[in-house]
Amino acid sequence: KAAATGAAPDKVVRGIRQAEKLFSVKNVSDAALIEKFNGNQKDFQLLAAENAILFLISGDGGKAFPAVDIYDVRAGRGVFGDRANSWHFRFHAGDKHNLELSDYSPDVSIETSPVVHENGQYRFTVSWKHPQIEVRSEASFGDRGLRMNLTAKALTQDVLLQETRFPQWGLARKSEEDFLVTPFMSGLLIPNPIENYSYERDFPCAQSTMQFQGYFSSGGDGVYAALEDPYATTRSTAVFGSRKQLFITWQSACPREIGAYSGNSFSLGGDAVIRLYRGGWFDAGKLYKEFLSERASWWISELPRRSTPEWFRNNSIWILAGVYPSRNEATLLYLRKYFDQEFGVHLVGTTAARIWPHFDQTTARGLEFTKSMQSAGIRVVPYSDPRLWSEVNLDGSKGWSESTLAMAIKKENGSPMTELYGANCLVLCPASPAWQKEYLRICSAMASQGFNGIYHDQLPCGHSAVCFDPGHGHKLNDPAIWVRDGYAEMYRKLHETLKEKHPELVYTGEDASDPFLKMIDGYTCWRWTEPNAIPLFQSIYAGRIQFTGKLYNHQYPGDWESNFAKA
């Protein structure tokens, strides 16, 4: 594999000759064989961990990726396909735009440092150098797998890094009967994924809820492939099969300072990870849970989660209803007597239609309906949206003011990002101080109207974006603006402001994804009706968030069991 992917031929020949001498000797333990191989030559290294051996190219790797393969001792096969991994940058240089550079491009040299073994971990550094860009990865290998970060910097003042793809894992097919566990909605278990499956989604969103994939054989030989980022930076992830291999890739934007048009740098912000395991989809989730409990900024360790009001934790029935038609009021009051217990209503239609985000403008009928429900012991959670601003104004006119446009996500050409939901809507930048302040005002007004909670539509599920508006004060093209510098800060201020005055107020959001755990109390997982669905997300987050509101049918017909969202 080293030879086929670009390692220096003379280096490969020397390595084969040394290996030939050693491997012909019988009755030698694996440990002794590895020690002799590593001691007799310096071109390659074998690094042994529990049930895994990494084959590493030392020094100059030519065009090959230095971590050539991991041998799965229990499975008796290598983990990777033709090429284990690679990186790819898109960049501008002066007036030349959208240039491409990969680790195997011409004029890229590579050097892998000597391996240091300490505390049960092998550590090494890989450096790639091009006349315009330098890339570096600090790597480790041990019982917790192969872990690699990535940094890059422009070496000339005319270079502007735009985006990178890393990791780009290429996994060898495991067997004729193999499975992919992927975090789409609640999680999917895909048989024969190399032939049957491909997808590309932004993270975080409903279709990419967590930062890992699992790939395993029917015999239980598994590979956990993840990008473990403790701040859940916005990225695009893709999974697809080709040439009897399963490819798992992540794409990240490269931020730059306001006013800077060149000379920027990049840091992955997390570790690209490959770990071997025994088991199936649940066991892959356990490995991800290890990362969450140790490093994730959004993790909640206590069980049960006591920051969530007790009434919400104990509520077992949720009904989606509208203020209209008027018979809904009588129906809900009847159901209150029929069930003989209190329950919650996700209430829509409390305001005029398509007026995002003005959901504090509750109609008189909406307030009357809410009081009727609450007097009967029914708790009411109305709709809001922290992501959109409709072109439809409260007076029925259309258009956005300059101050509203100033809060929107801006594309690189300066135009605002919009989406269509029956009305044209701006997508608002969560890191805009003005929008953070305005949404806090909206939620404060809704809380003061006496509702029991607020449903935050699109928050956990909506597609993320980067922003190029210097007026917001954040870096441009920065993937950290969506969660760490955006919604995490917005909801920190919201809780800080409202918790003392409204301690029983709850927050829910549409579908689910990783980093919104601390921001809200419940995931309204109404669209979790996909074929091949598994309770992957619940197996990791149960007890740390409430799961409410599953539908019987959505994109696909449901079955009888899908009526029962909570036991």
N, C-alpha and C positions, 0 to 999 in steps of 0.2 A: 504493500500500500504506500509506503514511503516513496518508493521508486516511481510508482504510477502517478503520484500526486506532486512530484517535482523535487524530491530530495536529490542532492548531488550524487551522480552515479558512482564516483570513486568512494564516497562515504558508504553507500549501500553495499558495494562489493566488499569493502573491508568488514563491514558488519556481518555479512553472510558468511565470510570465511571464518570469523571468530565463532559465530553461532554453530557452524558446521562441526567444528572441533569439539565444542562443549556438548552439543546435543547428541553426539554419537556415543558419549560415555553413559553407561548403564548404572542403575542403582544409585543415582544421585538425587537427593531431595530437591524439591522446588526451591527452597530457600538457599541451598548451597549453589544450585545452578544459577540463580539470579545474582548471587554475590560474585561468582566467578565471571559471569558475563559482564557485569558492571565494572569489575576490577581489571579485566583483560583488555578493554578498549574504552574509548571516551566519546565515540560518535553517537552512541545510543545508550539509553538507560531503561531498565525494567524496574518499575516502582510497584511494590507489592503492598496491598491493603487486604482487609478481610474479604476473601472470595473475589478479589479483583486484582488485575495486574495492568498497569498503564505502560504502554510502549511510547517512549519519548525520544525525540531527536535532540541531541545536545548541540550547542554551538550554532553554527550556520546550518539552517534547515533547507536552504535552497528555496523552492516555491511551495514545499509541503507545509501543511499545518503541523506544528511540532508534536502535539498530542495526537499521535497517529491512530491509536485504537486502545480500547480497554477490553481485556480478556475477562469474560465472565466465567469464573472457575466452575461454578455449579452448573451452568448451562453448557459449558464446553464450547463456547463460541465467542467471537468478537462482537462488540456492541455496535460499532459504526460501520457504515457502508463505504463507498469509495473515498470520501473525504470527511473526516470527523466534524470539522467546523471551519468557519471562515468569517472574515469581516469585509464590509463593503461600505465605502463612503461616497456620497455625492457632494460636490463642492463647486464653488466658483473660484476662478483665478483671474483677476483683472476683468477684462471684457469677455472672457471665455466662461460660459455658464454651463451648468449641469455636467461637469466633468466627472468621471468615474474612476475610483481607485479601490483595488482589492488587495488582500494579503499576498496574492499570487501574481499581481500585475508586474510588468517590466519595471525596472529601476527601483523595486522594493527589495531591500535587503532584510535579513532576519537573523536574530541572535537570541539563543536561549541560554540563560545564565546557568551556572552550576547549581545542582539541587542541594538544598539544605534540609536535613531531616531532624525535626525537633517536635517534641510533644505529640508524637504519633502522626505527624503530618509531614509530607514532602512539600517543600515550597520552592518555586522557581519563577523567574520573570522572563517573559518573551517580549522582545522589542523589534518592531518593524520600522524601517526608515526609508523614506522617499525624499527626494530633494525639496518637496513642498510640505509634506505632512509626516509627523512622527506618531506612531501608535504603540501603545504599551499595555501589557496584561500581566497583572499579578495573579499567579495561579497557585493552587494547592491541591493535593491529592491525598486521600486517606479513607478512613472508614465512613466518612460522610460524603464520599464521592469526589469527582473532579469539579473544582470551582474556579471560575475565571471572571475577573472584572475587565473593564476596558476603558482606557483614556486615550485621548488624541489631542494634538495641538498643531496649529499651523506654524510652519517654520519660516514662511515668507509673508510679508505684510499684505500681499495682494490676495491671500487665500481666505475664503469664507466657507467654513464647514456648514453644510445644510442638513444632512441626515445620514444615519448609518444603519446598517443591518448587522446585528450581532446580538445573540449567537445565531448561527445558521447550522444547527445540528442536522446531521444526516445519519439516521439510524438504519442498520441493516434489518431486513425482514427476519422476524423471529421464527415463524413456522407457518404452515398452511392454515392453521387456526390461531389467529391472533386478534387482539382487541386494543382499541384506543379508548382511554377515558379522557374526556375533554370537558372543560367548564363552560358549557353552553347552557344557559338557563340554570336549572337545578343540577345539571351534569348529564352527559350522554355517554353510553357505552356502545361503541361502534365496532361491529365485527368486520374483519378483513379490511382495515382502514386504508391500506395502500391502494386497494382497488376501488373502494367504495366511498371515499370521503375526502373532501377538501373544503377549507374555509379560510377566510381572512376577515378579521374584525379588529376594531379598536378596543383597547383595554384602558380604563374599566368601562364596561357596559353590560347589558343583560345577556348578550351573546358571547361575552368573554369576561366571566365574573371573577376569575382567579388567575394566578400567574404560573400555571404549570399544566403539563400534559403527562399522562401515564400511558405506557405502551407495554403490553405483556402477552405472553403466549398462554395457550390453554393449560400448559404445565405449570404456570405460575412464575416464569422467569420474567421479571419486570424491569423497566427502565423509567425512572422519574426524570423528566426534563423540565427545568424551570428557569425563570428569571426572578430571583428573589430580591425584590426591591422594597425596602421597608417603608418607603413613602409613596408607593404605587404611582410612579410617574407614568404619564400618558404615553402609550405606545400602540403600535399595530402588530398583531401577531397572526401568523399564517401556519396552517398545517396542510400538507398535501403529500401524495404518494407519487413516485416516479422511479423507474429503473430498479424496481424491487427494493426501494428504500422509502422510509418515512422522514420527510423533512419538516423541521419545526424551527421557525424563524421569528425574530423580533426586530421591529424597525423603530428607531427613535429619532426625534428631532434634535438638532444641535443649537443650543441657545446662543445668543450674543447680547452684549450690552447695548443699551439705548444709544444710538448715534454711531455705533461701530458697524462697519461694512466689510471688515476683514480682520484677520488675526485672532479669531476666536478659538476656543478649546472645547473639548467634550469629555464628560465622565458618565459612565453607564448608570451609576447610582445604585447598583445592586450587583449580585453575582449570577452569572450564567452557570447552571448547576446540572450535572448528570450524576444520578445515584442509581445503583442497582438494588433491587429488593425482590423479595419473594411474596407472591400473593396476587391480588387483583386490584379493582378500582378503589376499594376502601383503604387498602394498604398504601397506595399512592397518596391518597388524601392525608393519611397519618404523617407521611414525610413532610407534606406542605404545612401541616399543623405544627410540626416542630419549628419550622421557620417562623410561623406566625407568633407562637408563644415566646420565642426568644428575641425577635427583632422587629416585628411589624408595629408601626406607630399607632395603628388603629385597634390592636388586639385588646380584648377585655378578658381578664383572667378569671374574675370571680363568677361563681355559679351558685344560685341564680344571679343574674345581673340586677343589682338593687337600685341602680340609677333609673331604671324603668319603673314607672308607677305600678303598684301592686295590682290595681284593677285591670290594667292592660295585660299583665302577665297571666292573670287568671281568667280573662275573658275567652270564652270558647266558641262564640258564634259571631260571625261578621256577615252583614248583608249590604250589598251595593244597591242604593236606591236614589231616586231623584226627588226633588221637591215637587215636580210635576211628572205624571198626571196627579191630580188632587187626591185620587183614591189611594195613593201610596201611604198617606198618613193613617187611614183606617186600617190598611193591610198590616202595617208595621205594629200598630197598637194591638191588633188581633194576635199577631205572632208573639208579642210580649206575653200575653195571657196563655197562649198555646204552649209555648216553651216553659213558661213559669220560671223564667230566669232573666236576669239582665243581659243585654247584648249590645254590640256596637254596630253603627251604621256609617259606612262611607257614603257621605251625602254629596251629590252633585246637583248643579242647578241653583245654588244659593245666590248666584250673581247672574248678570246678563251673559250671553254666550260669546265666546271667542274674544275675551277682553284681557288676555294675559298681559300683565301679571296682577291685574287690579282685583284680586279676590277678597280684598277687605271691603269691597263695595257691596256688601250683603243686602239683598232686597228685604223689604218689610216681611214678605211672605217667607223668605228664608229664615229670618229670625223667629217668626211665629212658629214655623214648622219645627225648628230646633227646640224651642221651649216646650212644645207639645211632647216631643220625644223624651226630653230629659225629665219631665214631670212623671213619666211612666217608667223611668229607670233605664231608658235607652240612651246610650252615649253617642254623641255625634262628632264625626271627624270630616270636615269639609275639604274641598280641593284647593290646592295652590300649586304654583310652578316657579321654581327658582331659576329657570333656564331661558324662558322665552318672554318676548314683548311683542304683542300683536300690533299690526298696522291699524287695527280697528280701535278707535279712541272711544272714550266713555260717551261722547256726544254723538257717536255714529259716524263721524268723519274718518277719513283714512290718511295715514301718514305718520311720520315720526318727527319729533322735535330734535333740534340739534343736541340738546342735553341727553336725550334718550339714545340717539345714534352714538354719542360719545362713550356709552357704556357697552357697546356691542363688541363681540369678537371681530377683529379686522384680519382680512387675508393679507398676503404679502403685498398685493397691489393696492392696499388701502381700503378696499370695498368691504362693507359689512357682511358677515355670514348670516344667511337666512335659511329658514326651513318652512315648509308649507303644511299647515294643519287646518285646512278649511279657510284659513286666513294666512297671509304672509307674515312670518314672525322673525324678528331678530333673535339670534342666539347671543345671549349676554355673557360677558367675560366675568367669571366668578372672582377673579383677582382685581376687578375694578373697584376701588374704594367707594365710588359713588353708588354702584349697584349693591355692594354689601350693605351700605347704609340704608338704601331704599328698601331692600328686601327685609331688613330688620324692622323697618317701620311698618311694612305690610303685615308681617307676622305678629308684631306687637298689637296692631289694630284688631286682627282676627282673634287673638287671645283675649283681648278686652271685651269682645262681643259674647263671650261665655261658652265658646265651643270647648269640647273635651280634648281635642287634638287638631292637628293640621296634617293633611296628606300632601307630601311634596312630590308632585308628579315629575317624572323623568330624572330625578336626582341620581338614583343608583343605576339607572338603565340607559340614559341618553348618551349619545355618542360624544366623545370629548374632542377637544380641538386645541391648537396653539393659537396665539394671538400676536399680532404685529403692531398694536397700538401703543406708541410711546407715552401717550397721555395717561395710561393706567399705572405707570411707574414700575412695571415688572420688566424683566428681560424680554427680548423679542424672540419668537420661535421657541419659547421655553415650555417644555412639556410638564414642568412642575406647577404651572399656573392653574391647572384644573383641580387638583386635589390639595397638595401641600400648601400652596400659596393662595388658593382660591376657596373651594368649598369648606375645607377644614377650618380655615380662618373665619369664614362667614358664619359657620354653625357654632364655632367656639363663642363668638360674640353673641349669637342668638341665645344659646343656653345660659351664658353668663348674665344676660339681661333679663330673660324671662323666667328662669327657674325659681327664683325666690318668690316672685309675685304669683306665678302659676305653677306650683309644684306638681299638680296632677295632670298637667297638659302633656300629651304624647305627640310624637312625630313619626309618621310613616312615609314610605316612599315606594315608587314603582319597581317591581321585580327586585333584583338584588345584585350587588357586586361588592367585592372585598372592602375597599377603603372607607365606605360610608357607615361602618358599624357603629362608631361612636357618635355619629351625627344624628342618627334617628333610632327609634325604639322598635320599629317593625318594618319588615319587607313584605309588601303586598304582592305576592308572587302569583298573580292571576294568570299569567301566560305560560306557566310551567306544564304544558301539555304535549311536549315534543315526543315523537317516537323514540324508542330506546332510552327514555329518561331513567335516571337513577338519582337517589337522594344524596349526591355527592356534597353539595353545598350544605345541606342540613347536617350531614355527618361531621362537619367541621365546626359549624357555627351554632348548632342547637343549644339553647339555653342562654346564649349571648345576645340573641335578637329574637323577636317574635315573628313567626311566619303566618301571614293572614291572607285571606281573600282569594284562594285558588278557584279558578273557573272549571266547569265541567268540559266545555268545548271552547276552543279558540281557533288557532290555525288548523288544528286537526281534531277529529272527533275524540272525545274522551271516553273512558270506560267507567264502570260503576265505582271502582275504587277511587277514581280521581275526585269523587264528591267529598271525600273525607280528607281534609287538609290538615287536621289537627286532632290527635287522640288525647 
